[in-house]
């Protein structure tokens, strides 16, 4: 499709959707939402990486003191960034998106409760009290849901690995199933996988994260309009 703006001719790529052709329109805010989604994942990954350094920082070191001071702000930043991504993520099934947002909210409420009632930073308290996983675990479950969506839609290895290792790490900590060294190893895998997951989001075409706009349009129709459109495609 060709558009004329002044004396410049611009091509707009048209994509074949399940229910018709679609394109990224100039007035479409979806592209901005995609970058917000990706940046949110990146900030969450960076905050997780920084906070996880507490697991290996030597006792009494300046690094550990610095990390303890920043731990809660980092957790808040990472959680907020993930929340932004969950708001901007494009999922065809609205109830699934809402479910991930509810899990995120429950995890944030659990973390806020620990911040308000316990002296140590949340990350350190959860590390020392495995049962606290019940309070913050839902937030990690929402991240696992994002990984599931990415793995299902794009067949990404790092998304599948993240989907498997996050629950495994949390369950091992909750049930004290592995020694501390094993938990730190699992944490390292989770952090590294999340970093790769976040970085590789920027290698995807914008249209992948926007999703098939014809599907979103179809789902916004009434049942009668959907049936009429389906009958039209059958002819």
C-alpha positions in Angstrom: 0.0 0.0 0.0 1.3 3.4 -1.0 0.7 6.6 0.9 1.7 10.1 -0.1 2.9 12.6 2.5 4.1 15.8 0.9 6.4 14.5 -1.8 7.5 11.3 -0.1 6.0 8.0 -0.9 5.8 5.5 1.9 5.1 1.8 1.8 3.1 0.2 4.5 3.5 -3.5 5.0 0.3 -5.5 5.0 0.2 -8.7 6.9 -2.1 -11.7 6.3 -4.2 -12.3 9.4 -6.5 -15.1 10.4 -9.6 -13.0 9.7 -8.2 -10.6 7.0 -5.3 -8.4 6.2 -4.0 -5.9 8.7 -1.2 -3.4 9.0 0.5 -1.1 11.5 -1.3 2.2 11.1 0.5 5.6 11.6 -2.0 6.5 14.3 -1.7 3.0 15.9 -0.3 3.2 19.4 0.4 -0.5 19.4 4.1 -0.1 18.4 4.7 2.2 21.4 3.0 -0.4 23.6 5.3 -3.1 22.2 8.4 -1.1 23.2 6.9 -0.4 26.6 6.3 -4.1 27.0 9.8 -5.0 26.1 11.4 -2.3 28.2 9.3 -3.4 31.2 10.6 -7.0 30.8 14.2 -5.6 30.6 13.9 -3.5 33.7 12.4 -6.5 35.6 15.2 -8.7 34.5 17.9 -6.1 35.5 16.2 -5.6 38.9 16.1 -9.4 39.4 19.8 -9.7 38.5 20.9 -7.0 40.9 18.8 -8.3 43.8 20.0 -11.9 43.2 23.6 -10.7 43.9 22.6 -10.8 47.6 22.9 -14.6 47.3 26.6 -14.5 46.6 27.7 -11.2 48.3 30.1 -11.9 51.2 28.8 -11.3 54.7 30.0 -8.0 56.1 31.2 -6.7 52.7 30.4 -3.2 51.4 28.7 -4.8 48.4 26.3 -6.7 50.6 25.5 -3.6 52.7 24.9 -1.6 49.5 22.6 -4.4 48.1 20.7 -4.7 51.4 20.0 -0.9 51.2 18.8 -1.1 47.6 17.0 -4.5 47.8 13.5 -3.3 48.5 13.7 -0.4 46.0 15.0 -2.9 43.4 12.1 -5.3 44.1 9.6 -2.5 43.8 11.1 -1.3 40.5 11.1 -4.8 39.1 7.6 -5.5 40.2 6.3 -2.2 38.8 8.1 -2.8 35.5 6.6 -6.3 35.2 3.2 -4.8 36.0 3.6 -2.3 33.1 4.5 -5.2 30.8 1.4 -7.1 31.9 -0.7 -4.1 31.1 0.8 -3.7 27.6 1.1 -7.4 26.6 -1.1 -8.5 23.7 -3.0 -11.7 24.6 -6.0 -12.7 22.5 -7.9 -14.1 25.5 -8.7 -11.2 27.8 -9.5 -13.5 30.8 -6.0 -15.0 30.7 -4.4 -11.5 30.7 -6.6 -10.5 33.6 -5.6 -13.7 35.5 -1.9 -12.8 35.1 -2.6 -9.3 36.3 -4.4 -10.7 39.4 -1.5 -13.0 40.2 0.9 -10.0 39.8 -1.3 -7.9 42.2 -1.4 -10.7 44.8 2.4 -11.1 44.7 2.8 -7.3 45.1 0.4 -7.3 48.0 2.3 -10.1 49.6 5.6 -8.3 49.1 4.2 -5.0 50.5 2.9 -6.9 53.6 6.4 -8.2 54.2 8.0 -4.8 53.7 5.5 -3.4 56.3 5.9 -6.1 58.9 9.4 -7.4 58.6 12.7 -5.7 59.2 14.9 -7.4 56.6 14.4 -6.6 52.9 11.8 -8.8 51.2 14.3 -10.8 49.1 16.4 -11.6 52.2 13.4 -12.5 54.3 12.0 -14.8 51.7 15.4 -16.4 51.4 15.5 -17.0 55.1 11.9 -18.0 55.5 10.8 -20.4 52.7 7.2 -20.3 53.7 7.1 -16.6 52.6 7.1 -17.9 49.0 3.3 -18.2 49.4 3.2 -14.4 49.6 5.4 -13.4 46.7 5.1 -16.5 44.6 2.0 -15.2 42.6 4.2 -12.4 41.2 6.6 -15.0 39.9 3.7 -17.0 38.6 2.6 -14.0 36.5 6.1 -13.9 35.0 5.9 -17.6 34.3 2.6 -16.9 32.4 4.4 -14.4 30.2 7.1 -17.0 29.5 4.4 -19.5 28.6 2.7 -17.1 26.2 6.1 -16.3 24.5 7.0 -19.9 24.3 3.6 -21.0 22.9 3.5 -18.2 20.3 7.1 -18.1 19.1 8.6 -21.4 20.2 11.4 -19.7 22.1 13.8 -22.0 24.0 14.6 -19.5 26.7 10.9 -18.9 27.3 10.3 -22.6 27.7 13.3 -22.8 30.0 12.0 -19.9 32.1 8.6 -21.5 32.3 10.1 -24.6 33.8 12.9 -23.3 36.0 11.0 -20.5 37.8 8.4 -22.9 39.4 11.1 -25.5 40.0 13.3 -22.9 41.9 10.3 -21.7 44.0 9.1 -25.2 44.8 12.7 -26.3 45.8 13.0 -23.3 48.1 9.5 -23.7 49.5 10.0 -27.4 50.3 13.7 -27.2 51.1 14.3 -29.9 48.5 17.9 -29.0 47.6 20.8 -27.6 49.6 21.6 -23.8 49.5 24.2 -24.4 46.8 21.5 -26.0 44.7 19.1 -23.2 45.2 21.8 -20.7 44.2 22.5 -22.7 41.1 18.8 -22.7 40.2 18.6 -18.9 40.9 21.6 -18.4 38.6 19.8 -20.3 35.8 16.6 -18.3 36.3 18.4 -15.0 36.2 20.5 -15.9 33.2 17.5 -17.2 31.3 15.5 -14.1 32.2 18.3 -11.9 30.9 18.4 -13.8 27.6 14.7 -13.7 27.4 14.6 -10.0 27.8 17.5 -9.3 25.4 16.1 -11.4 22.6 12.7 -9.6 22.7 14.5 -6.8 20.8 15.4 -9.1 18.0 11.7 -9.8 17.2 9.7 -7.9 14.5 7.3 -5.4 16.0 4.4 -7.2 14.5 5.0 -10.3 16.6 4.3 -8.5 19.8 1.4 -6.5 18.4 -0.2 -9.8 17.4 -2.8 -10.5 14.7 -4.9 -7.4 14.8 -7.6 -9.2 12.7 -8.1 -11.6 15.6 -8.5 -8.7 18.1 -11.0 -7.1 15.7 -12.9 -10.3 15.3 -13.2 -10.8 19.1 -14.5 -7.3 19.5 -17.5 -8.1 17.2 -20.9 -9.3 18.5 -21.7 -13.1 18.2 -23.9 -12.4 15.2 -21.2 -10.4 13.5 -18.6 -13.1 14.2 -20.9 -15.8 12.7 -21.6 -13.7 9.6 -17.8 -13.2 9.1 -17.1 -16.9 9.5 -19.8 -17.7 7.0 -18.3 -15.2 4.6 -14.9 -16.9 4.9 -16.5 -20.3 4.3 -18.0 -19.2 0.9 
